[in-house]
Amino acid sequence: MIPIAVAIDITEKIGKFLEHTNLGVSEIVSDYYIPFVLNYGNTFMPLALFISTILFTSKLASNTEIVAIHSSGIPYKRFLRPYLIGAVLLGLVSLIVNHFFLHISDKKFEAFNEAYLRKIKKTKTYVNNVNLQLSDNDVVYFRSFNLERENGNDFSYQHFEGLKLKYILISKSIKWNKKDSTFTLSNYKKRWLYQKKDSIEVGKKIDTTFNFFPKDLLYVDYLASEMPSYKLYKHIKTSEERGVKNLNKYRVELYSRTTLPVSTVILTVIAASLASRKRRGGIGVNLASGISLMFMYVFFMKITEVLGAAAAYNPLFMVWVPNILFGLIAIYLYINAKR
């Protein structure tokens, strides 16, 4: 499957590669096709395993070898053990790759696409009307912020005690200083609010620190795939505390890194149970049934990922729906095959 996918992709992208005279073959292979193969292989590995299990088991069944195995007194549970061991081992490899290593290749792949293949740039330069909750009592606001130059306009910082506003800092412009991790505020005004009177301080320039970085102002979908799972989980938690509204796209990315490896075991049980019975049509019937189920799984997986990313749905439940449905199918087929 992977060589076919690479061949089709090369025919589609060769014109775009040739447009860039400074782009070498080694860079295309290392920064584009190696991440492409890793991503494609990891995503479709459970489905490839599903097809191969059907072919292998159907061949055993057509040669009446499974009948001989059962006739010798070996129970169906014991017959499935090697399948499950193989599926669990491959699932563990996929789980480790998904959570700890795949983001590295995804980052390279995304950077290559951004530099050479994408006509409309995906990276945002400006963000407008940004509210960020730093803690239970602290909120910041930007009318606009330039992520490339790392400066913004119409900034305000507000500190509350309960529901009462106690302190506000306003500035016309704000600039991030990467060297010492501080912000420079220009034309600023500080205001302390007391019961009977307020205290106001006005100045031209001041350096200060806040509990956020410019990158925290940007929330785009592709950033989720470029983080290892522990950073993605921390990012979701921090963003929740800061009042970011819809993080379901990030949650779907995190949860799907676990659901896909688990599907390896479920699809293997379905394939072995489906193909272990000798049929009149031979391998072709089993293969047709298996491919139909495979496309149904892919269809459900994509639909639930899209629904899970919407604010109205529970992303954890939606991402696990295909595995729950096909897990029930696996149990049904296993019980029938055992009988």
N, C-alpha and C positions, 0 to 999 in steps of 0.2 A: 504493500500500500504506500509506503513512504517513497520509494523510487518513482512511482507513478505520480504522486503529489508533487515531488521535486521537479520532475520533467514538465508537468503542466505549468507549474509556477515559473520555470525558466522561460518557457515560450511566451508567457504573458509579460514578464518583466525585462526581457533582454533589451528591448528598445530603450527603456528607462535607464538601464545600466550603462548603455552606450552613450547616452546623453552627457554623462559625467566623465570627462577625459582623465581626471585625477583618481578615478575609482579603479583599483586593481582587483584581480581575481582572488587573491588571498584575503583581501578585506571583505569581499562579497561572501566568500565561503565561511570565514571565521565570525563575521558580525551579523550575517543574515541567514545563511543556510544551515549552519550548525544549530543556532537557536530555533530555526524553523523545524528542523528534524526532531529536536528534543521536545519541543512543544507539541508538534503533531503526533509524534510517537507516544508521548505520555498521555495525551488526551484520548487517543483511539486504541491504546493498548488493551483495555478491557474488551473492546469490541472485536479486535483482532484475535484475542484469546478465545472469545466466544465462538467465532467462525472456525478457528483451528480445532477447538474441542468438539464441535459438531462433526467436522470432517473426520477426525481421528476416531471418535466413538461410533459414527455411522459405518466406518470401514470395519471396525470390530464386529458390529452387529450384523453387517451383510455377510461376513465370513463365519457367522454363527459362533463366534468366540465367546460372546457374553452369555449365550445359553450354556456353553460348556463350563464357564466360570460358576454360574449359579447351580448347575447340576452337580458340581463337585462339593456343594455345601457352603460356599462362600456367600455370606449375606450381602445385600445390596449396599449396606452402610460401609462394609469393608471395601467393596468395589469402588466406592466414591472417594475413599481416603486419599489415594495419590492425587486425584484431581484437586481436592481441597488443600492439600499440602502445597501443591504448585501454585494455586490461586492465592493462597495466603502469603507465600513468599514474594510473589510478584506484586501483590497488593501492598506489602510492607515497603518494598523498594519504591513503588509509586508514591506512597504516603510520605516517605522521607524526602524524595525528590521534590514533591509538591510544596512541602512546608519549609524546606531549608535551602534548596538549590535552584529551583526553576526560575525564581525571580531574577537571578543574575543574567540568565540568557534572555529573559523577557525584556530586561532593561536595555541590553545590547540591541535586540531586535527592534524595539521601539525607537531607540536613538537613530538607528540606520534608516528606518522608515521616515522619520522626521527630517533627516538630512538629505535623503536622495529620492525617495519614492512618493512622498505625500505632497500634492500640489497645494492644498489648503493646510496650513500649519495647525497642528493640534494644540501646541503649547500656547497657553494664554499669556498675554503681555500685561493686560490690565484686569483688575477686578474692581467692581463698583458697589457702593452701598454695602459694605461689609460690617456685620456685627459679630463680635467675638466675646464670649463669656470666659474670662480667665479663671474665675473661681465663683463661689456662691455670692460674693460681695463685689466683684470687680468686673466691669464691662468696658470694652473699647469699641470705637466706631471709626470707620474711614469712609469718606465720600468716594474716594478713588485711590488706588495704589498701583504703581508701576512695578511689576515683579522683576523686570529686567534691570531697571535702574535702582530698584529698592528704595523708592521714595513715594510719599503719598500726600494727599491734600485733605484739609478739613478733618483733622483728627480730634477725637475726644476720648477721655478716660474718666470713668465715673466709679466712685466707691460708695457702697451702701452699707448701712447697718440695719439689718432687717429690711423694712420697706422704705426707710428714710435715706435720702441722698445726703451724704456728709461731705463729700469732696468731689470736685470736678476739675479736670485739666483739659484745656482746649488749646489747639495750635493750628495755624494756617497751613503749615507744612511739617512733614516728618521724614527723616532720613535714617536708614539703617547703616550702622558702622560695623562692618564685618570684623574688622581688626580687633576691637575690644568688646564686641557684642552689646553695643549700646545704641540708643536712638537719640538723634539730635532733633529737638523741637525748635521751630522758628516762629517768632511772633506769638508767644504763648501767653496764656492767662490761667492762673491758679485761683480757685475759689473754695474757701472753707465755709460750710453752712452751719451756723449755730442757731440757738433758739431765738435770740433777740437781735442778733446782727450777723453779718457776713464779713469775712476777711478776704481781700482780693490782692493778688500779686501779679504784676504784668512785667514781661521781659522780652528781650530780642531773641535770645538763644539760650538753650539749656540742654545738657546731656543727661539722660536717665535710662533706666532699664525697665523692661516689662517681661512678664512671664509668657512670651510667645516669640516666634520667629516669622519672618516674611513668608516662608513656605507654608506656614499654618493657615494662611489666608486663602490658599488655593485648594479646591476640592474638585478633582476631575477623575473620571473613571479609570483611566489607564495607570494612574499612580498606584492603585490597589495591587495590580499584578507585578509591580516592581519592588514590592516590600516582602521580606521574609515574614512568616506568619506571626512571630512574636512581636515584631514591629507593627504589623498591620493591626493586631489585637490592641496593642497599646495606643495606636493612632485612633482607633474607633472609640476607646474609652475616654481618651483626652478630648476628642471632638465632641463626644456626648456631654462632657462636663462643661464644655465651652458653648453649648447651646446650638450646635450645628443641627439642622432640621432632619434631613434625610440622608442617612449613611447606609441604606440598605444595599446599595451597589457594592460597597466595601464588605459588608457582611456576607453577601452572596459569594464573593470571591474567596473569603476566608472559609466558609462552610463547604464550598464545592471542592476545596483541596482535600477534604476528608471523604466526602461522599463518592467521589470518582474511584478511589482505591477500593472502597467497600463494595462498589458495584462489580469489581473483579470476581469476588467470591460468589455473589448472587447470580451473575450471568453464567459462571462456570457450572453451577448446580443446574440451572435451567438447560444449558446446552447438553450436559451429560445425561440428564433425565429425559430430555426430548429425543436424543439420538440413540439411546440405549436399546430401544425396541426395534426389531427388524420389521421393515415396512415393505409393502409390495413395490412401491416406486423407487426403492433403494435410497442412495445418498441424496439424490436430487430433491426428494420430498422433504427430507430433514433439513437440507440446506435452504430450501425455499421458506420453510417455517421459521428457521433460525434467522434468516436475513430480514423477514417481515417483523419479527420481534425486536431485532436490533434497531431497525428504523423507527419502530414505535418508541423504543427507549430513548433514542437520540431526540425524537420529536418532543417527548414529554420533558426531557432534560432541558432543552432550549426554551420551551414554553414556561416552565416553572422558574428558570433563571430570570427571564424577563419579568414575570409576575412578582418574583421575590424582590426584585430591585425597586418595585413600586412602593410608595409610602403606605398604601392601604393594606398590604399583606405582611404576614410574618415570614421573614426571609429564611429562618431556620427550618420551619415546617415546609415551605415551598421547595427548598433545595432537596429535602429528604423525600418528597413525594414520589419521584420515580423509583427510588430504592425500596420504599414501603410497598408500592404497587407490585413491582417485579419480585420483591421478596415473597409476597403472598402467592404470586404465580409459581415461584421456585418451590415453595412448600407444597402446593397442589400437585405439581409435576413430579416431585420427589415421592410423594405418597402413592400416586398412581403407578410410577415406575417400580416402586418397592413391591407393590401388589403383583 
